Amino acid sequence: MAVRASVVALPEPGHAILRVSELDAAPEGLALSIQRQEGPDTHLADDGWRRTEAWLIPDQVVRRGDFFEFHLGPEICDRLAGIATIRLRVKEPDIGVVGTTVVAWPAMLTSGAAGASGTYDDTVRLQRMQQPAPPVEPEPEPLPPPFEPPKPAPELRVARDPAPAAVPRRSGFSTWATVLIALLIVGGAGYAAYDYFKKHPQDVVATAPPPPAPPAAEPPKKSVRDTVADYLATKPTPEAMLAKGRDFLKAGDTASAFLVFRRAAEAGNPAAQVELGAFYDPLAQPARGGFTPEGARAADWYERAALAGVAEAQRKLGLLLAKGGAGLAADAAKARSWLQQAAAQNDADARKALDALPK
């Protein structure tokens, strides 16, 4: 899901346009994650820099052909003053991260709206705009050039062209004779060719070049939603959707896998519910598709499969409740209960986790 991006500073201080290409998404609801390299607080939020990732929704996102334009204001541009490069991630609602790249941030004028404290203050910008401009002194009028006497005009002489040499005149009879002879030669050659090809038409067909083949038109590239919609239109079973989602995962298409797993999980397939919970699990290694961890959502999908008796779901739910995180509070009692149920089904990892819990 690597994309390309560039930033163009606008004439108005504190405003820029972020252009992102090779992004397969819909413009509605797209959010940006901006991260710098230096400092303990590396993630940009609406109220300044934070230690944890935050998502920013631009005022305007416009699709222009093959790229998107994100209009950025002073709350973003002013805080990035002096930063050479940033790490950019783009997230689409209900799908997750659909693009990531590193962008060079250009030097630009700031509006002064983001103060040193890192807060956005419209009052500061308004006060600066109300300061009267310094008076402009009129420029002195230029002095006239010094007077110079006119230079004497050069003497002009008329150059005469030499008289043309006399061209000998040709007689009219010789000219007509030459034309008549040329017409007889051309007419005779044409008649000979006509008579030959009339008697040998196969030579004309054999020597004629074949017509050029029309260029093959490339089919338009389908988006993730169109690809999944075409597959779901075949009305597959939840078990078939589970297998298809795993095929998407093996191919590296996490966005399509997420959409197919979600449809199968909503249809009640326990294995798909476990797969879907892993997209939100903060303990999942590696993280799937750059999705933002949400502990409560992961626990909800794990619990549905755990109640159906799936040992893997019981173990993952127990581990998540034992540690907590990403908005989910830890609960040692519930964690122990779920790990015990998984261990009772001969889940070796659940037994190890159960022994590691504080007594």
ABEGO torsion letter per residue (X at the ends): XBBBBBBBBBABBGBBBBBBBGBBBBABGBBBBBBBABEABABBBAAEBBABBBBBBBABBBBBEABBBBBBBAAAAAAABGBABBBBBBBBBGAEBABBBBBBBBBBBBAGABBAAGBBBAAAAAAAAABBBBBBBBBBBBBBBBBBBBBBBBBBBBBBBBBBBBBBBBBAAAAAAAAAAAAAAAAAAAAAAAAAAAABAAAAAAABBBBBBBBBBBBBBBBAAAAAAAAAAAGBBAAAAAAAAAAAAAAGBAAAAAAAAAAAAAAGBAAAAAAAAAAABAABOBBBGGBBBBAAAAAAAAAAAAAAGBAAAAAAAAAAAAAEEGGBBBBAAAAAAAAAAAAAAGBAAAAAAAAABBX
